[in-house]
Amino acid sequence: MECCSSCFLNVFRAQWMSELKPNSASNGGNRGLSSRAADLKRKQELAREEKARELFLKAVEEEENGAVYEAIKYYRRAMQIVPDIEFKINYSRSPDPDGGNENDMDGEIEDLLAYFHQQLTLQDNSLKICVPEVDMAQMHISALPPEVLMYIFRWVVSRDLDLRALEQLSLVCRGFYICARDPEIWRSACLRAWGRSCTKLVPYNSWREMFLERPRVRFDGVYISKTAYIRQGEESLDGFYRAWHQVEYYRYLRFFPDGQVMMLTTPEDPLVTVPRLRSRNTRVESIMCGHYRLSQDTDNQTKVFVVVSKRKEEKVAEYQRISRFCRRNPAAPETEHSFHVGLQLSSGGRQSFNKLNWIHHSCHITYRSTGETVVTAFDLDQMYASFYFARVKSYTAFSERPL
């Protein structure tokens, strides 16, 4: 009986082993088929991506040649094949595979101005800054001489040095880009910003580079300083409590390219005060006007020195207001008050030249009878918060005079 059971067990084992061998072979075959399928799928994806890339670069070439509608067709076909083909292309290579070796992107940007100069067309023996895209019955701006166009560009910049508007105007077309890079415009802007101290370009390569990189105060907005502190109040009549007051006020500095400056200290919010500082002829009470100058020390730190005082008409009005309550005319004011402010210019965050730190503040009292001047210097503490620049679009919305 035991012999039969052992024989039956051996037969079962042999049959079981024979059944396992074809299964293992089929599993191996399945793995081979799956790997070949994965390789085929990967090759198909690469082929689709290469086809989409060729179509996309063809669209770029058509767009550069001015064939916008043809470019749209190629863009659409490329994105139907690979939706995100735009992010899989290496733009450092030239779109034209048959083209020769080109410089890197930095070199192309440097030669962009020269490239645009070559694209200008000559019609009727005159240089055309731009050409109308379609036929027009009215006069096109391209019919104007280059001298008239440059005069228009100087009106865009204006005496307030709105170079941001000039940069936006350069995005219109190639001809406007060339006009916006005219060295005479940027040289005039530098002379207005720094005066005679910028007669030489060294160490800058162009007047535009000097205006963008050399430290200067900004004119298209206002510098604002907010001061807040807690002040102890008077004790109540019954002596049970003492009030505390939170005091907040603002200081405003508005610079102009001709060297003038306005300074105002007020508790009013910037939303109310900033629009009233647009013009230098503002009627804001207690505003002080004066002049400023820039100074660069040996430590490469640019400092701004400001001298301000009350306006003469405000002094006369105050004198007349006092005389109403006096039986006899009081003597004319015998003193002149002026405030001297020293600030250090710096850059913070993503903006340039947007911060002014206090380094000096004093009051100068001059006696007219003797000519003597008494100087009182103030201690700079936490009450002197830094100024931060805020751009105001309305300051450059209108142009009164050309550059």
Rosetta blueprint (number, residue, H / E / L):
1 M L
2 E H
3 C H
4 C H
5 S H
6 S H
7 C H
8 F H
9 L H
10 N H
11 V H
12 F H
13 R H
14 A H
15 Q H
16 W H
17 M H
18 S H
19 E H
20 L H
21 K H
22 P H
23 N H
24 S H
25 A H
26 S H
27 N H
28 G H
29 G H
30 N H
31 R H
32 G H
33 L H
34 S H
35 S H
36 R H
37 A H
38 A H
39 D H
40 L H
41 K H
42 R H
43 K H
44 Q H
45 E H
46 L H
47 A H
48 R H
49 E H
50 E H
51 K H
52 A H
53 R H
54 E H
55 L H
56 F H
57 L H
58 K H
59 A H
60 V H
61 E H
62 E H
63 E H
64 E H
65 N L
66 G L
67 A L
68 V H
69 Y H
70 E H
71 A H
72 I H
73 K H
74 Y H
75 Y H
76 R H
77 R H
78 A H
79 M H
80 Q H
81 I H
82 V L
83 P L
84 D L
85 I H
86 E H
87 F H
88 K L
89 I L
90 N L
91 Y L
92 S L
93 R L
94 S L
95 P L
96 D L
97 P L
98 D L
99 G L
100 G L
101 N L
102 E L
103 N L
104 D L
105 M H
106 D H
107 G H
108 E H
109 I H
110 E H
111 D L
112 L H
113 L H
114 A H
115 Y H
116 F H
117 H H
118 Q H
119 Q H
120 L L
121 T E
122 L E
123 Q E
124 D L
125 N L
126 S E
127 L E
128 K E
129 I L
130 C L
131 V L
132 P L
133 E L
134 V L
135 D L
136 M L
137 A L
138 Q L
139 M L
140 H L
141 I H
142 S H
143 A H
144 L L
145 P L
146 P H
147 E H
148 V H
149 L H
150 M H
151 Y H
152 I H
153 F H
154 R H
155 W H
156 V H
157 V H
158 S L
159 R L
160 D L
161 L L
162 D L
163 L H
164 R H
165 A H
166 L H
167 E H
168 Q H
169 L H
170 S L
171 L L
172 V L
173 C L
174 R H
175 G H
176 F H
177 Y H
178 I H
179 C H
180 A H
181 R L
182 D L
183 P H
184 E H
185 I H
186 W H
187 R H
188 S H
189 A H
190 C H
191 L H
192 R H
193 A H
194 W H
195 G H
196 R H
197 S H
198 C H
199 T L
200 K L
201 L L
202 V L
203 P L
204 Y L
205 N L
206 S L
207 W H
208 R H
209 E H
210 M H
211 F H
212 L H
213 E H
214 R L
215 P L
216 R L
217 V L
218 R L
219 F L
220 D L
221 G E
222 V E
223 Y E
224 I E
225 S E
226 K E
227 T E
228 A E
229 Y E
230 I E
231 R E
232 Q E
233 G E
234 E E
235 E E
236 S L
237 L L
238 D L
239 G L
240 F L
241 Y L
242 R E
243 A E
244 W E
245 H E
246 Q E
247 V E
248 E E
249 Y E
250 Y E
251 R E
252 Y E
253 L E
254 R E
255 F E
256 F L
257 P L
258 D L
259 G L
260 Q E
261 V E
262 M E
263 M E
264 L E
265 T E
266 T E
267 P L
268 E L
269 D L
270 P H
271 L H
272 V H
273 T H
274 V H
275 P H
276 R H
277 L H
278 R L
279 S L
280 R L
281 N L
282 T L
283 R L
284 V L
285 E L
286 S L
287 I L
288 M E
289 C E
290 G E
291 H E
292 Y E
293 R E
294 L E
295 S E
296 Q E
297 D L
298 T L
299 D L
300 N L
301 Q L
302 T E
303 K E
304 V E
305 F E
306 V E
307 V E
308 V E
309 S E
310 K E
311 R L
312 K H
313 E H
314 E H
315 K H
316 V H
317 A H
318 E H
319 Y H
320 Q H
321 R H
322 I H
323 S H
324 R H
325 F L
326 C L
327 R L
328 R L
329 N L
330 P L
331 A L
332 A L
333 P L
334 E L
335 T E
336 E E
337 H E
338 S E
339 F E
340 H E
341 V E
342 G E
343 L E
344 Q E
345 L E
346 S E
347 S E
348 G E
349 G L
350 R L
351 Q E
352 S E
353 F E
354 N E
355 K E
356 L E
357 N E
358 W E
359 I E
360 H E
361 H E
362 S E
363 C E
364 H E
365 I E
366 T E
367 Y E
368 R L
369 S L
370 T L
371 G L
372 E L
373 T E
374 V E
375 V E
376 T E
377 A E
378 F L
379 D L
380 L L
381 D L
382 Q L
383 M L
384 Y L
385 A L
386 S L
387 F E
388 Y E
389 F E
390 A E
391 R E
392 V L
393 K H
394 S H
395 Y H
396 T H
397 A L
398 F L
399 S L
400 E L
401 R L
402 P L
403 L L
